[in-house]
Amino acid sequence: MVPRLVLDGAALVANWRALDRLSAPGQAAAVVKADAYGLGAVEVVRRLSAAGCRQFYVAHWAEAQALVAAGVLPGERISVLHGLAAGDEPFARSSGARPVLNSPAQLARWQSMGGGACDVMVDTGMNRLGFAPDELGAIDWSGFIVDTVMSHLACADSDHPLNDAQRAGFNAARALVPARRASLANSAGIVLGGAYAFDITRPGLALYGGLPRAELTDVIRPVVAIEAPVIRLRTVSAGATVGYGADFVAQRETRIACLALGYADGYKRALAGIGGFRLGDRHLPLVGRVSMDLVCVDATDAPELAEGDWLSADFNLAEAEARTGIAQYEWLTHLGKRFERVWRDLA
Ligand SMILES: *Cc1c(COP(=O)(O)O)cnc(C)c1O
C-alpha cells in the first residue's frame, strides 16, 4: 500500500477564481512548472482550463511538451519561462508555445528561427533572468510578435521597498517593448493590489493552497492532504525505544502504529517532534525519527485503530514552514513520486 495525496479539485478551482478576482483589472494565469508544484500538471491544467484559465507558465520545454502530448492544452496557451536555449528549437517551433525571451542571445536565437510570437522578461531588480532595461532600447522588434512583457517581483511576500521600485521600473521598461499585454505579479504580488495586476498575473503557490502572505489566509483553501496506511501495530512497554537512534523512549506502555510514509515521499525528517496524524478529532503525535519509508505514531489513545486503516497527516503548509524553516514551495515540490494522487472534485 502506497501513501496517497488527496487533491481537492474544487479548492484548486476556487483558489484560481479568487486570485483571478483579486487580479482585477487583469486576469489570472496559472504557473504549472515543476509538475504544478508537485501536484501533477496534467490534472491541474485540465481543471483550470475548464474553469476558464487561458494562460499557463512552465519553466522547461519538456514540461510544455508533456502538456501538449497529454492533449490538455494547445501550445499557444503555454509560455516557457527559461526561454530558448540551443537545442530547444524543434519543439519550440512545432508546438506553438512561446519562449519567454530573457537575453539578447535568446532573442537572436528566436530571430534566427524566424521569430514570431514570444514573451519578453525584463529584469527590474531581481538580477536573475530577463533583459536589463538598458538592453531594450537598441532592439529592433520588427519580425517579433511580443504577446506579453513581464517582470518578476523579488520581495512580494513582504512589505519591502523593492516592490514599489520594481513596479516603477517595470512601467518604464515596458514602454520600450511593443507587447500586447503586461504581467508582473506572482501569488504574493496579487495581494499588493491593482497597481501590480497589469493584464495578467502569474500565481503558482497560492493556487495549490500555499499562503505567501497572511492576507490570503481566508481567501485560499488547502488543496493537498496526505494520507498513509497503518502497516503494523505493536504495544511496547515503558522504557522501550522506537526507531533509528532510539530517539523515542516510551514513558508508559504505548501503542505504536507504523505508517507507510517517509522522507522519500517528502514527509521530511524536520517533522520529527512536530508532526502527527489525525483520527477523527484526535491527534496522534509522531514518535521518533522520520524514516525513508516509515513513520511511527503514538496510537495509545486510538484503541480501535487496526492494521490497514488510513490516517490523515496533521499537516498545514504555512505552519510547516513556520515551524521548520522549510519553505512552502519546497514542501509542495518535494512531494514524492510514489504517492497515489487521488483527485476529489466535490464542491
Ligand atoms: C514561479 C514563478 C511564478 C509563480 O510564483 P508564486 O510565488 O509561486 O506565485 C511567477 N512568475 C515567475 C517568473 C516564476 O518563475
The ligand as a Tripos MOL2 file, in Angstrom:
@<TRIPOS>MOLECULE
LIG
   15    15     1     0     0
SMALL
NO_CHARGES

@<TRIPOS>ATOM
      1 C1          7.4880   30.5500  -10.2500 C.3       1 LIG1
      2 C2          7.1200   31.8580  -10.8620 C.ar      1 LIG1
      3 C3          5.8830   32.4630  -10.5770 C.ar      1 LIG1
      4 C4          4.9170   31.9280   -9.5350 C.3       1 LIG1
      5 O1          5.2920   32.3910   -8.2600 O.3       1 LIG1
      6 P1          4.4530   32.0430   -6.9250 P.3       1 LIG1
      7 O2          5.1890   32.7490   -5.8620 O.co2     1 LIG1
      8 O3          4.5080   30.5570   -6.7980 O.co2     1 LIG1
      9 O4          3.0710   32.5230   -7.1350 O.co2     1 LIG1
     10 C5          5.5560   33.6090  -11.2760 C.ar      1 LIG1
     11 N1          6.4050   34.1540  -12.1690 N.ar      1 LIG1
     12 C6          7.6140   33.6120  -12.4410 C.ar      1 LIG1
     13 C7          8.5020   34.2670  -13.4290 C.3       1 LIG1
     14 C8          8.0110   32.4670  -11.7910 C.ar      1 LIG1
     15 O5          9.2190   31.9450  -12.0380 O.3       1 LIG1
@<TRIPOS>BOND
     1     1     2 1
     2     2     3 ar
     3     2    14 ar
     4     3     4 1
     5     3    10 ar
     6     4     5 1
     7     5     6 1
     8     6     7 2
     9     6     8 1
    10     6     9 1
    11    10    11 ar
    12    11    12 ar
    13    12    13 1
    14    12    14 ar
    15    14    15 1
@<TRIPOS>SUBSTRUCTURE
     1 LIG1         1 GROUP 0 **** ****
